[in-house]
């Protein structure tokens, strides 16, 4: 019983984690220009939307992967900033590869993704080497499983056309599936749920903040125009509804955790992916449809 209390003692989000989250949100938000392109080219709607999902999903999964590692083992790492700052460099490479002609920038994109994920795997193996018992076992297990998925995704650079996208996502799918098959073993070193919930919540808040900045920019210089004021008010109302909806469900999940009814972490991560996508998609919609 004493061990359980030690594992779930109060833990605050660090400045490094906040900086890491801010960089990721800024990177993902910068990709939403593709939605504006959809409005300009309605005949390519499905193509551009598909490319957007192809690019954003690996980025979001890369963030989840490092977040889950840091939640379990971050306090056991020396100098974690060395690894996370290195991941930010690869994130810059991924972000610079976001383009309508995704096939032309795919190679740098997948290298950026693999770089972020491989650094996470390296951290797992470092923990496995420095610690014994359940920490060593779980760290090596996750590191090995994630390495398989990453190598499969990285092998997509040797293929052409749509096949390389399929191979990349097969690797990501295995990244998600393999830990699920060992969920009972992973309970030996459970996630610190209050800390994880705070990370996800802050991530979404920063995303909503990006949208509020867009709304504010629209209003600058047009504060006396009724139509612009109405448009901004409506946009803010939409954001407020999304925010209220998210955090209402968020609090419900936290309450379940307090009652020892832990949610499925994979489904919970997918919920945040959808919420984050909702918030990001509002940014280009607001900008493109804003009164001129």
N, C-alpha and C positions, 0 to 999 in steps of 0.2 A: 504493500500500500504506500509505503514511504517513497518507493521508486516512482510511482505514478504521480505523486505530488511534485516530485522534483522535475519530472519531464514537462508537466504542464504549468509550471510556475509562470508568473507574469513575465512577459517578454515584449519589449518595445521594438518597433521598426527602426532600423538604423539609418543614419544619414546616407550611407552607401546604397542601401536598398532604395531609398527615396530617389536618389540621383539616377540609379539604374532604371527605375520605373518611369521617371520623367523622360529619359532619353528614348525609351521604347515607345511611350505614348506619342512623343513628338515625331518619331520615325513613322509609326503607323498612320498618324494623322496626315503626314505629308503625302501619303499614297492616295488620299481621297480625291486628288485631282482627276483620277480616272473616272470618277462619277460625273464630273463636269464634262468630260469627253463623251460620256454616254448621252448626255443631253444634247451635245453638239452633233452627234452621229447616231441618231436613233436606229438606223439600219444595222448598226453593229452592237446593239445593246447587250445581247447574250454573250458575244465575244469579249467585250470589255469587262462585263461583270464577272465572267468566268476567270479572266486574267487577274482581276482584283482579288478574287478568292484564292487563286493559286499562289499569289504573292503574300497576302496578309496571313493566311492560315499557318504557313511555316514560321513566320515571324512571331505570331502569337504563341505557337507551341514552343518555340525556343525560349520565350520569356517564361512560360509555365515550367519548363524543364529546369531552368536555373533557379526559379523561385522555390520549387519543391525541394531542390537540393539544399538551398540555403536554409530553408525551414527545418529540415532534418539535421543537417550537419554543419551549418554555417558557423556555429559557435566552436566547432572543433577545428576550424581552418585558421592557419596563421597567414596574415596578410591577404585576406580575401579580395581586397581592392585590386591586387595585381591581376587576378583572374577576371573579375567583372569589368574592369576598365579595358582589358584586352577584348572581351566580348563586345564592348561598345564600339571598338574599331571595326570589327566584322559586321556589326549592325549598320555602321555607316556605309560599308560596301554593299550590303543588302539594299539599303534605302536608295543608294545611287543607281541601283539596277532596276528600280521600278520604272517601267516604260511601257508605252502602248505596244511597241514592238518587243514584247517580252522574250521572244525567241532569240533576239540579238544580244540580250543582256542576261540570259539564263545562266551562263557559266559563272559569271561573277556573283550572281545571286545565290547559286547553290554552294559556292565556295564560302560565301559569307555565312550562310545557314549552317553548313557543316563545321565552320570554325567555331561558332557559338556553342553548338552542341558538343563538339569534341572537347572543348575546354571544360564543359560541365562533366563529361565522362572522366577527364583527367582528375578533376576534383574528387569524384567518387573513389577512384583508385588510390588517390593520396590518403583519403580517410581510411580506406580498407587496409592500407599498408601501415599506417601509424597506430591503428587501434585494434583491439582484439574483441573476441566474443561476438555478440549480436551486432555491434556496430560494424565490425569487419565483414561479417556475413552479408548484411543488408547492403552495405556500400558496394561490395564486389558484385553482388547479384544485380543491382540496378546498373552499375557501370557496364557490366558485360552485356546485359539486355539492350541498353541504349546504344552501345557500340555497334551491335548487329544492325539496328535500324538505320543508324547514321551512315554506315558503310554502304548499305543498299541504296540509300538516297544519293550518296555521293557518286555511286557508280553510274548514275543517270547521265553524267557528263560524257560517257562513251557512246551514247545513243542519240538519235536524231528524231525530229518530229514530235508527235504526241506521245510516243513511247517513253521518252525521257520524263515527261510529266507523270506518267503512270508509275514508273519506277520510283520516282522521288516520293510519291504519295504512298506507295507500298511500304517504303522505309518508315514514313511517318506513322502509318497505320500500325506497323509492328512496334514502333516506339510506344504507342498507346496501349496496344493489346497485351504485350508480354508482361508488363507489371501487373495487369489485371489478373493474369493467370497465377500470380504469386501473391495475391492480396493478403492471404493468411500469414505468409512468411514476413511480409513487410510490416505487419502489426507488431513485430518485435521492436521496431523503432518507428512508432507512429508519428504522424505529422503533428506539429503544435497548432491545433486548429484556430485558436483565437488570433495567433500571429498571422496565420495564413489568411484568415478572413480580413484582417486589417490590411494586408498587402493588396488583396484583390479590390477591396473597397477604395483604397487610395488610388489605385490604378484607374478605376472607373471615374472617380472624382476628377482626376487630372484630365481625363478625356472630355468630360463635360465642360471643364474649364476652357479647353481649346475651342469648344463651340461657342461659349459665352464671349470669348474674345472676338470671334467672327461677327456675332450679333452687335457688339459694341462698335466695331469698325464701320458697320453699315450705318449706324446712327450718327456718327461723327459728321458734323456739318449739315445735318438734316433734322435737327431737333425741333424745328418749327413746322415741319411738313406732316400733316395728319396721316397721309397714306404710309409714309415711312415709319411713323410712330406705331401705327396699327400693325404693320408688317412685323416690326421688331417685337411688339407685344405678343403677337401670335406665335412667333418663333420661340420666344422665351417660354411661353405657356407649354409648347410641345416638349421643350427640354425639361421643364419642371415636372411634367407628367411622367416622362421617362425616368427621371431621377427618383420621384416618389415611388414609382412601380418597382424600380430596382431595389431600393433600400428597404421597402416594405418586405419583399421576399428575402432580402439579406438578413434582416433582423429575425425573421422566422427561422431561418436556417441556423443562426447563432443560438437561438433559444433551444432548438432541437439538440444542438451540441451540448448545451448545459444539462440537458436531461439524459445525456449519454446515448442519444439517438443520432449517431454520426451520419451525415449525408454521404452519398456516393461521390467521391472526389472527382471522378472523371465526368460525371453528369454535371456536377457543380462547376467544373472548369468550362464545360460546353455552354452552360447558362451564361457565364461571364463573357465568353466569346461572343455570344449573340447580343448581349447587352452592350458590349463594347462596339460591336459592329453597328448597332442602332445609333449609338452616340456619334460615331465617326461619320456615318452616312448623312447625318443632319448637317454637317459642316459644308460640304459642297452644295447641297440642296439650298441652304440658306444663301450662300454666296451667289449661286447662279440665278436664283429667282428673286434676288433682292431688287428693289426699285432702283432704277438708274437715275 
